[in-house]
Amino acid sequence: MSSSRSLSRRSFLSLSGLGAASLLAGCASSRPVVTPGGFAVSYRGGMGGPVEYARSEPGSAELDAMYGEIYDNGYVIPAVPYQKIDPRYYRQRVVDPTGQPPGTIVVDTPSRFLYLVESGGTAMRYGVGIGREGFAWQGTGVIQWRQKWPKWTPPDEMIARQPELAKYSATNGGMPPGLKNPLGARALYIFQNGEDTLYRLHGSPEWNSIGKAVSSGCVRLMNQDIIDLYDRVPNKARILVWQ
């Protein structure tokens, strides 16, 4: 990653940890930017100047639509009580901090953010939760396969830790799709050099796990967000995972 096209690893993590306002602070702008989370961000002194921001009261028509109840493929996905989630983890368009080509997915594991890089210097940013398996892989891969309402087949290592999951093993056909399935409404499967990494981006009904390190799983998004990401990601998208 060249210094002319991207932030250094240290600078990126430092900025990401401060959330949407500080990510935008590194870019010059002459106008306020309002995020879906209700942040009004303005700039003083150009590049790197102090940032002023204010957050509106929880609840908005935009967020109600974004995280409201969804009817999808015969399933009714419940609304997310987004007021109980840190607004930095709301789905929002931000200035791209990654320097990667458009169409690339970047997972910043320590900051609990996933970026889908867009053209024009922006990225869609999603809040994520990271499980034990989510810390097990890093590097560059490709989204080889995408699935709506996938089956869930826990890996042998997880079954060894939790023997009660043996009924969902590959031999037993996995767990059928549904609202209680740990992979949620969508799953994106990461391959590297033609081989399955067993690393997934997936939905989850556990909205309160977003922004946290949880006990199991890979990278989880709210079901409403994984559906949005699924619809935006190009086929065979490149993915970069930072630990």
Stockholm file with secondary structure:
# STOCKHOLM 1.0

chainA/1-243         MSSSRSLSRRSFLSLSGLGAASLLAGCASSRPVVTPGGFAVSYRGGMGGPVEYARSEPGSAELDAMYGEIYDNGYVIPAVPYQKIDPRYYRQRVVDPTGQPPGTIVVDTPSRFLYLVESGGTAMRYGVGIGREGFAWQGTGVIQWRQKWPKWTPPDEMIARQPELAKYSATNGGMPPGLKNPLGARALYIFQNGEDTLYRLHGSPEWNSIGKAVSSGCVRLMNQDIIDLYDRVPNKARILVWQ
#=GR chainA/1-243 SS CCTTTSCCHHHHHHHHTTHHHHHHHTSCCSSCEECTTSEEEEESSSTTCCEEEEECCSCCHHHHHHSSCEEETTEEECCCCGGGSCGGGSCEEEECCSCCCTTCEEEETTTTEEEEECTTSEEEEEECEECGGGGSCCEEEEEEEEEESCCBCCCHHHHHHCGGGGGGSTTTTCBCSSTTSTTTTEEEEEEETTEEEEEEEEEESCGGGTTSBCSSCSEEEEHHHHHHHHHHCCTTCEEEEEC
#=GC SS_cons         CCTTTSCCHHHHHHHHTTHHHHHHHTSCCSSCEECTTSEEEEESSSTTCCEEEEECCSCCHHHHHHSSCEEETTEEECCCCGGGSCGGGSCEEEECCSCCCTTCEEEETTTTEEEEECTTSEEEEEECEECGGGGSCCEEEEEEEEEESCCBCCCHHHHHHCGGGGGGSTTTTCBCSSTTSTTTTEEEEEEETTEEEEEEEEEESCGGGTTSBCSSCSEEEEHHHHHHHHHHCCTTCEEEEEC
//
